[in-house]
Amino acid sequence: MSVERRFHPRFDVDLPVSISFTDEECILDTCAINLSLSGMQVQASKTVVDSILQHCQHPAEFYVSINTEQLNFEKIKVRLIINRRISQQAFQLGLKFCGPSQEQQNSLNDYIRHCKNT
């Protein structure tokens, strides 16, 4: 029997995610596969993972943005907490939100409330 240790439930999503860094010189595109109030999981290619690790110190921290009709937020700081290789060229990354603004938190709350009702 597995014990659920998460504080917030995850909801399956399919949302485009842009990854950026403090220096703004590089923007990477990936896709969120699930989302909660405390973080998200994204699918990423080996190229994206290599670029993240090249741009960041340990622990890797960077920014994510999602701009869709359903959810729109810019540059939430995240920390890479899970880097799981799925295949030779595919990874799943667990990202924890680091102090989102009240506006970002409200946007997430609204979107997750919508997810619960569908």
N, C-alpha and C positions, 0 to 999 in steps of 0.2 A: 504494500500500500504506500502510495506516495503522498507526502504532506505538502500542501500548497503553502509556499512561503512568501508569496507576493502580497504586497499591500493593496494593490489596485488590479482589478481584472483586466485581462487583455481582450482586445477586439480585433478580429481579422479585418484588414484593410488592404487596399491596393492603391497607394498614393505615391505620386512622384515626389522625390525628396532631392533637394540641392544641398550639397555639403560645401562649406566654405571655411576659410581659415582667417586668422587675425590679419595676415598680410594681404588678403584679398587677391593674391595673384593666381589662385587656382580655384575653380568651381567644378565639383564632381556631381554627376547625376546618378541616382540610384532609386530604389523603390521600397517604401515601407510595407511590410507584410502584416504587422500587427502594431497596436498602439494602446497605451494605457495613460493614466494621469501622471505616471512617474517616468515613462520612457517609451521607446519603440524598438522594434526589430526590423532591420533592413536587409534586403538581398543586395549583395555587392560582388562585383567582379574582382579578380585578383589585381587588376590594374588599379581599381579604386582603393582597395585595401593597402596595396603597396604605397600609393600616393599619400594616404592618411598617415601611415607609419613614417613616411619620409618627412612630412610636414610637422609632425607633433613629437613632443617629448613624452616620456612615460609618466603618468598615465595620459593616454591620448585624449585631448579635449579639443573640440572644434564646434562649428555652428551648423545647424540644420534649418532649412526653410521649406515650407510646404505652401504652395499657392494653388488652391483649387476652389471651386465654387463652395464646397462643403467645409473646407478648413483652410484658413489663411493665416500663417504667421511667419515672421521673418526672424532669422538668426536666433534661435533658441540654443544656448550653449549646452552641449552634451559631453558626456564622458563615455568612452568606449569601455564597456565592462565585460563583454563576451565577444570573442572572435573565433567563430566556429567554421572550419573548412567543411563544405558540403561535397565538393568535387575538386578536381585539379584547378578549375578556373572560377569556382563559385563559393561564396562565403555568406554566412549569416552573422550580422553584427548586432549585439545587444547594446543599446545606447540609453544612458540614464540622463534625464533632464537635470541641469544644474541651475537652480534658481531662476525659473522662468518669471517674466514680469507678470503682474496681475492681469494685464490685458491678454497675454499669451495663455495664462492659466484659464481665464474665462473662455477663450476661444476653444481650448481643449475640452473644457467641461461641457460646453454646448455641443461640440461634435460627438463626444462620448455619450451624452444623453440621447442624441439622435441615434447613435449606434445601438443603444439598449432598446430603443423603441422599434427597431426594424427587424 
